[in-house]
Amino acid sequence: MTSILLQNATLLATFDDQNTEIADGGVYIEDHVIQQVGTSAELPATADQVFDLSDHLILPGLVNTHHHMYQTLTRCVAQDADLFTWLKTLYPIWAKLTDEGVYISSLTAMAELLLSGCTTSSDHLYIYPNDCTLDSQIRAAQEIGIRFHAARGSMSLGASQGGLPPDNCTEDEAAILADCQRLIETYHDPAPYSMLRMVLAPCSPFSVTGELMRKTAALARQYANVTLHTHLAETLDEEQFCLEKFGMRPVEYAASLGWTGDDVWHAHCVHMDDTEISTFAASGTGVAHCPTSNMRLASGIAPVPKMTQAGVKVGLGVDGSASNDGSNMLAEARQAMLIQRIAPHEYAANVPAGSRAGFAGNPAAMSARAALRLATRGGAATLGRDDIGSLAAGKAADVIAVNLNQLQYAGAGHDPLAAVVFCQPFNVDLSIINGQVVVANGALQTVDMQQPLQRHRELSQQMLGAD
C-alpha cells in the first residue's frame, strides 16, 4: 500500500451533495482510493508522499464528456464556417489520417487536458481511414495515465447514399459492429474505479443508418457499463435534415431508435424544446455541453439552466480540437458560465424610436460554482460514474490543485473557487489520477512530449498539404 497526503490548502471544494468547502483542507489517499477528506488537523500526520498545498485550491479532477482528439492535427481550418460547411471542408483532410496520427494526436490532446485539470475524458473517434484503430488511442491513454472512456465511433452513410461524409470516410456496418464487440471484449473494465471503459458511438443521424443505431444500442446493452454516445440537435441544419429525411426532430428520432436512457448521453443538444428536455430528464439521458465549439461554429446556445433545473444530467465537453480549438477544461468551464449570461433572457421593452433594439441577458444565469459542478459532478453523472467527480472517502483518488499565488488570481483571494473560473484560466499545478501523480509543479510527469509534438507537427503538415 502507498499513501499520499495533501495538506494546508487555502480551500478545498468537495462538490459533494452539500457543496462542502473546507478552509485549510486536505486529502488522505491510500493506493487508488480517497480515505479521508477534511481539515489538515483532522488528517493523518504523514504519508509516503506529502504535498504542502499552502496557497492552493484543491478540487476533484475535471471530467471531459466529449472530444475528437484526432482533430488536434487540423486546427484553425474553415475558420468562418458553420457545422456542415466545416465538416465538408475537413472530411477530405481527415481522410488522410493514419494510425500513427491517431496515437500522436491523442497524446497531444490528453496532455492538454491533463495540464488543465482533466482527470477523466471520453473521446469520440468516428473516422477510420487507412490503418486507423481505436487501439492506438487506448495505448496513448494508458501511457499518459488519464482515466478514459474510449468511444468507438462510426460513419456508414456516405454522400452517395444521402449522408454527409464522403464515401471514402465511411465503413461497412457489419465490420463496425464486429470491431465494437472486439474492443469491448478486449479492453472494457466495468468495475468501480475502472481506468478504461468502452462507449459505442455512431457519429450522428446524418452519417449512419437507423439500423446501425439500433444494432449498436442492442450490442452495448449486452455488457455492463458499456454506454452510448452520439451528436444530437447541434444545429438548425441538422434539425432540418432530420425533418426532411425522417419526418421527426432529432430528439424524437433518437428516441425512436432506443437512444434515450441512463446509459446514453448526447453531445451539444443546442436546439431542444421544453418537451424534449423533459424526455431527457424522465429517461435519465445525459448531455455533453460544448460551449466553445457551439460559439466557434455559431451553432447556438444550449439551454443548460433549463436542463439542469429539469433534472437532466449535464457535463462539459471541450469538443473537437478543430472546432474549439483547444483542450482546456478550466477554459471550458469559464465559457460555460459566460455564454449563459448572454443567452436571450427577455426582449427589451419600450425601446425609443430610432434606437438600437436588443435583448437583455441574465448575469445570474450561471455561477462559477455551477460551471465547476458541470465540470465535475455533472460530467461524472453523464458518463455513468459514481466513483469520480467529488472528493469524499471511498471515491477514486482523482484530485487536482491550483496555485493561487499567481498573477492571474491577484485580487481574487477572497473567493479562490470562483477565481479559477472568472479569471483567465491557466494550467493546474498538481494532478493525481487513480492515486498516481500525473502532473507536478505544473509539468506532465508520465510522458515526455517533446518528440511526440515534433512528430505531430510533421503529420499535421502532411495532412494539411503544407510544405
Secondary structure by P-SEA (a helix, b strand, c coil): cbbbbbccccbbbccccccccccccbbbbccccccccccccccccccccccccccbbbbcbbbbccccccccccccccccccaaaaaaacccccccccaaaaaaaaaaaaaaaaaacccccccccccccccccaaaaaaaaaaacccccccbbbbcccccccccccccccccaaaaaaaaaaaaaccccccccccbbbbbbccccccccaaaaaaaaaaaacccccbbbbbccccaaaaaaaaaaccccaaaaaaaaccccccccccccccccaaaaaaaaaabbbbbccaaaaaaacccccaaaaaaaaccbbbbbcccccccccccaaaaaaaaaaaaaacccccccccccccbbbbbbbcccccaaaaaaaacaaaaaaaccccccccccccccbbbbbcccccccccccccaaaaaccccbbbbcbbbccccccccccccccccaaaaaaaaaaaaaaaaccc
